[in-house]
Amino acid sequence: MGSIAHNLRTSPTKRRPFLQTDKLDAVADRGYFNSPEILACAQAGITVTLPKPMTSGAKSDGRFGKQDFVYLPTGR
């Protein structure tokens, strides 16, 4: 069974025969980020698009994370 991250390749691979195409694109959320699964998809000809996981411990500690800040040049 495992987590959903270990199932990234399963769904597109099972549906390939029904779609009658060699080129597949898979779009997923952060929960599916798993490097070995992404590599397996690439090797199977499946292009994967998903956001990088949030690895900062700041959010879980109740602090601001890097994504909460934006650089706004003042023009000086």
Secondary structure, DSSP 8 states (H G I E B T S, - for coil): ---GGGGTTHHHHHHHHHHT-S-EEEE--GGG--HHHHHHHHHTTEEEE-------STTTTTS--GGG--------
